[in-house]
Amino acid sequence: MVESRQEARGSRMITELAFTPPVGTSAGVEVLSLADLRARAGPERLAGPNRHDFHVLVTLTSGSLRQTVDFTRHTLSLGSWLWVRPGQVHQWGDITQAEGTLILFERDFPDPATAAAARLDEPHAPVVRTPHGEDIEALNMAAHHLDREFHSPIRMPVDVHVAVERHLLAVLVLRLAHLAAPAGGTAPEPDSAYVRFRDAVEREFAGTRCLEDYARALGYSARTLSRATLAAAGVGAKEFIDRRVVLEAKRMLAHSDLSAARIAAQLGFSSATNFSKYFHKHTGQTPIAFRRSSRGRHHQAPYGLSPSGPPATGG
């Protein structure tokens, strides 16, 4: 779970939430119900956006639930799974209309082989996954076994208990990451040109927004990258770059008190004015207007959590 401490100054927002295991449990993973979450944090404490440094899995047993992840709204229905990854912005909907299971785990809790096979560091993985056929029962069984192990009294050496939880979590995330397609096949792998471009943008978006820079560095033509990105992501390569820059700008505006000038500098803009024009062009809002709308009412962290690391300061 996560400790909680609310920043006192003005309208400062939580920049990132750190995982802390509940007292008396092993480190690395926690399983709780939505009823448990409601008991710990009322609806008002869940209303605002938060950014975690751990993974969040949510699945429902009844009702439906609207969730916002990286400022995009998703509807979670019975049997579907929501997967919020470290660094993504998560905002809960009305959890009084649903029941289900919530699984939190640190990014380094799964073993390296599981992390690689489940693509835990994949920033472009789907947020909502909907299993079909035998996958539904397999995922429910994996979640049930993990839940039971987490809540059972520890009757074995702690390191063995932790190993069991790690293996049970591995079964769940591996199955979830590699769901079969509805027709029974497997989803096609994206084109290698797109994968290389996507990964380069993730590394370099704060350094360059120029498509030609990526094409030159990767050894492709700009047209090849645009075709590959359009086929895999549904948008052209230049728009893909711009969307990643805008997403990071939104994250920084919503979860820090950094000035527009500081954000502009961190994202590679020559001035706050150029950043503001760029942001308005792509969102229809000024940075200040977006910051106000994204924050809403001042809130506390949802699980009774606290920010990790030093708070951001204005500049």
C-alpha angles and dihedrals in degrees: 000000000000133000118233134227124152121218110243104206119097115293097335111160131213108264099193136353121224125215118242119173119237116261111276096021133100120262126258107040140044131187122197139154126246086247088058090050092051090051092051099041125025122221093267092058090051095048100085130070119266134186119215133200090209137061121268122200121186129182129171132227094184140006127012133274134203114217130181117214120180089349093303118114120230130184114221113204134185110302096011123117129221116206117192112185129207112285096022119120112244128192122180124225125211103313092184088082097058145047126207149110130296120200121189122186137168118249093242097044096090115071117259094255091054092045091054097043093046092045091230092171094052105124093190098052117128115274095211122042124188116198122209135201116342092000090072094060093040093054093045090051092049092050091047093052092049092047092050093048092048094051098039120098111263107252098166136055110298094240090054091048090051090049090053092051090047092052093046091050089048091057090052099047094042092053091044094049093049104042115163117246115259092257091057098260129100126265112262118254114248120254113278092235090057093046092052091046093047092051092047091052090051090054100039110027091110090052102048139006093185115115091204090060091057093044092051094046093048098041097242133115117253088242092055091051091048092052093047093047093047091052095047104033104021095240135081121264096254092051089048089057093046093049091054092050092047092049092054091046090052091049092051094045093049098044108035141043092230113141121243088254093055092046090047091053093048091051094048101256119145093225144002088250093058091046092050092050091048093048093048091048092055101037107024089235136092115243091250093051091049092049091053095046095046095051100049111166120007108260145178127240112282106235095039088275138157135219116264119230128003118324118257118254132211122256 
